[in-house]
Amino acid sequence: MTDNDKNNNANEEVKDSSKRKFLKDASIATGGVVGGVLLGGYFGNPFKSETTTTTDEDKEKVDFSETRQFFKREEDFEVLSIATERIFPKDDNGPGAIALGVPYFIDKQLAGPWGENAKMYMKRPFQKDENPLTNGDMFLQGVRKINDVSKEQYDGDFVDLDTEQQNDILEAFEQDEVDMGRVSSATFFTRLIQSTLEGVYSDPMYGGNKNMQGWAMKQYPGPRMSNINLVDKGFEAIEELDIKSLKTH
């Protein structure tokens, strides 16, 4: 084995170890996302990993029996779906965002009070650095801008590009290299990352974490009134618990 082979193997081991740590860290699921760099911090360079590929099989796993509530145009929803899969791809640890129902989770959130920023003051005057867009407006503008950039750079729709081209476009959003007018592309991308992770790890009653597979990857048994009877039994006892969501209590 050459020195280059040894270095490549070492780099892969570090990347795999980093992701495993990420999946097992319960505090990450809904933790803060700062400046659109969460992926770069936990996965090294996430957009260059050989495991982050979207196949026809992934697209077939979308549950079209679900009803879209926010996205009226199917092409907008498809862009959102592929973008979330690029952020949280299927790999040896488990399913990706599409199979976990993340696109439908985000759609439902945007159709509700969160999408309208119902609990935020949204009337003028705004502070200099304040964002006057609602989450719904931001996501709709963002996914359409992703497709616009795709057509400009590669003369094709985002969903039809190969993985590397899709990753390059999303990386440009992360680095704030795309002009979105009233909101920075980095702000949109940060919100997209946060919403994707919430869809992966939230209770299934909210539309994501399908079949509780997100929790299974983290060995999280779901919410319970109390685990006091397991305190003296160690972590192994928790691992043996049946996973339950709020709907199953």
Secondary structure, 3 states (H helix, E strand, C coil): CCHHHHHHHHHHHHHHHHHHHHHHCHHHCCCCCCCCCHHHHHHCCHHHCCCCCCCHHHHHCCCCCCCCCCCCCHHHHHHHHHHHHHHCCCECCECCCCCCCHHHHHHHHHHCCCCCCCCCCCCCCCCCCCCCCCHHHHHHHHHHHHHHHHHHHHCCCHHHCCHHHHHHHHHHHHCCCCCCCCCCHHHHHHHHHHHHHHHHHCCHHHCCCHHHHHHHHHCCCCCCCCCHHHHHHCHHHHHCCCCCCHHHC
